[in-house]
């Protein structure tokens, strides 16, 4: 059994950063460990993100994800990966408050199986992130996703659309992608109902 919640506690944030360091530096070797002497992986985008965590019954971290929004310094995906020029032009027409980014999706290796990953992503993306999309009025969200993980998410009815070729830039080959809020609703119509019910409940 896993428990999901939004992080608003400084100590839990530090635990998340250590968890991210363990995966991205120690396990996967994507980033240079010398850049993180405190063994906490964090960057300039964390300040502009909502952070979510999944923990087990013993309060051990099982997974993390962040949702960057209203960022005055831009977003990681268009900064590090090349986007098709015609798509880039279409995105640039949008108001910046209609754009966000999903990133730092990390799952502890003991939960990296079809069943647990589906459960985690449905609770993260199909609930927490989707609700944030609606709360902030976001139309699309960037994400840099590995080929295999993108296929897996598509099986879970989470459709990230590639907006560039598969390329290096995050320690492993990834596609720059976008997740349309309307597409999430199209393949998961119950989410819209849940959101409207939640909004009504909060108002009353």
C-alpha positions in Angstrom: 0.0 0.0 0.0 1.3 3.4 -1.0 0.2 6.8 0.2 0.4 9.9 -2.1 0.5 13.5 -1.0 1.8 17.0 -2.0 4.9 18.0 -0.2 4.9 21.2 1.8 7.4 20.3 4.5 11.1 21.3 4.2 12.3 18.0 5.8 10.3 15.9 3.3 11.7 18.0 0.5 15.2 17.2 1.6 14.3 13.5 1.8 13.0 13.8 -1.8 16.2 15.4 -3.0 18.2 12.7 -1.4 16.0 10.1 -3.0 16.5 11.7 -6.4 20.3 11.8 -5.8 20.3 8.1 -5.0 18.6 7.3 -8.3 20.0 9.8 -10.8 23.6 9.9 -9.4 24.3 6.7 -7.6 22.1 4.2 -9.4 21.8 5.5 -13.0 25.0 7.7 -13.1 23.2 10.4 -15.1 24.7 13.3 -13.2 28.2 13.9 -11.7 28.1 13.1 -8.0 30.7 15.8 -7.3 28.1 18.4 -8.2 26.1 17.3 -5.1 28.4 17.2 -2.1 25.3 17.2 0.2 23.9 14.2 -1.7 20.7 16.0 -2.6 19.8 16.5 -6.2 18.0 19.8 -6.8 18.0 22.5 -9.4 16.7 26.0 -10.1 13.3 24.7 -11.2 12.4 23.2 -7.9 11.5 26.7 -6.6 8.7 27.0 -9.1 7.3 23.4 -8.8 4.7 21.5 -6.9 6.3 18.4 -5.5 4.5 15.1 -4.9 5.7 11.9 -3.1 4.5 8.4 -2.7 5.5 6.6 0.5 5.0 3.1 1.9 3.6 2.2 5.3 7.0 2.8 6.9 7.2 6.3 5.3 9.9 5.2 3.0 9.8 7.1 -0.3 8.6 4.9 -3.2 8.4 7.6 -6.0 8.5 11.3 -6.7 7.3 13.7 -9.4 7.2 17.5 -9.7 5.1 19.9 -11.7 6.8 23.1 -12.8 4.5 26.0 -13.5 4.6 29.8 -13.9 8.3 29.6 -14.2 10.1 32.9 -15.0 13.2 31.0 -16.1 11.5 28.8 -18.6 11.3 25.0 -18.7 13.9 22.2 -18.9 12.6 20.3 -21.9 12.8 23.2 -24.5 16.1 24.3 -22.9 17.9 20.9 -23.2 16.2 19.2 -26.2 15.5 20.3 -29.7 11.8 20.8 -30.7 10.5 20.6 -34.2 10.5 24.3 -35.5 6.9 24.3 -36.6 5.7 22.8 -33.2 7.9 25.3 -31.4 6.3 28.2 -33.2 2.8 26.9 -32.3 3.8 26.6 -28.6 5.3 30.0 -28.5 2.0 31.5 -29.5 0.5 30.3 -26.2 0.5 32.4 -23.1 3.2 31.3 -20.7 0.7 30.7 -17.9 -0.9 28.0 -20.2 2.4 25.9 -20.2 4.0 23.8 -17.5 6.3 20.8 -17.2 6.2 17.4 -15.6 9.7 16.1 -14.5 11.8 14.3 -12.0 9.6 11.2 -12.3 11.5 8.7 -10.2 10.4 5.3 -8.9 12.3 3.1 -6.5 13.5 0.0 -8.2 11.4 -2.4 -6.1 8.3 -0.7 -7.5 9.4 -0.8 -11.2 7.0 -3.4 -12.4 3.9 -3.1 -14.5 1.4 -3.2 -11.7 3.1 -0.8 -9.2 4.2 1.6 -12.0 0.7 1.8 -13.3 -0.7 2.4 -9.8 1.9 5.2 -9.1 1.5 6.9 -12.5 -2.3 6.8 -12.2 -2.2 8.5 -8.8 0.5 11.0 -9.8 -0.4 12.0 -13.4 -4.1 11.0 -13.6 -5.0 12.6 -10.3 -2.5 15.0 -8.7 -1.0 16.4 -11.9 -4.2 16.6 -13.8 -5.9 18.5 -11.0 -3.0 20.9 -11.0 -3.4 21.3 -14.8 -7.0 22.3 -14.2 -6.3 24.5 -11.2 -3.7 26.5 -13.0 -5.5 26.5 -16.3 -2.7 24.8 -18.2 -3.3 23.6 -21.7 -0.1 21.6 -22.2 2.8 20.2 -20.2 6.3 19.5 -21.4 8.1 16.3 -20.4 11.3 14.6 -21.5 10.6 10.9 -21.7 12.5 7.7 -22.5 11.1 5.7 -25.4 10.2 2.6 -23.4 8.6 4.7 -20.6 6.5 6.6 -23.1 5.1 3.3 -24.5 4.3 2.2 -21.0 2.5 5.4 -20.2 0.5 5.1 -23.4 -0.8 1.7 -22.2 -2.0 3.5 -19.1 -3.9 6.0 -21.2 -1.4 8.8 -20.6 -0.5 10.0 -24.1 2.7 12.1 -24.3 3.0 13.4 -27.8 6.6 13.7 -29.2 7.5 17.2 -30.4 11.1 16.3 -31.5 13.3 13.4 -32.3 14.7 10.9 -29.8 17.9 12.6 -28.5 20.4 12.8 -25.7 20.2 15.5 -23.1 19.1 14.0 -19.8 21.6 11.2 -19.2 19.7 8.9 -21.5 18.0 9.2 -24.9 14.6 10.9 -24.5 11.8 12.4 -26.6 10.8 16.0 -25.9 7.0 15.6 -25.5 3.9 17.5 -24.5 0.8 16.2 -22.6 -2.4 18.0 -23.6 -4.9 18.5 -20.8 -7.7 17.9 -23.2 -6.1 14.6 -24.4 -5.9 13.4 -20.8 -9.6 14.1 -20.5 -10.4 12.4 -23.8 -8.8 9.1 -22.7 -9.8 9.4 -19.1 -13.3 11.0 -19.0 -13.8 10.1 -15.4 -11.1 12.5 -14.4 -13.0 15.5 -15.5 -16.0 14.3 -13.5 -13.8 13.8 -10.4 -12.3 17.3 -10.8 -15.7 18.9 -11.2 -17.0 17.0 -8.1 -13.9 18.1 -6.1 -14.4 21.7 -7.2 -18.1 21.6 -6.2 -17.1 20.1 -2.8 -14.5 22.7 -2.1 -16.9 25.5 -2.9 -19.6 24.1 -0.7 
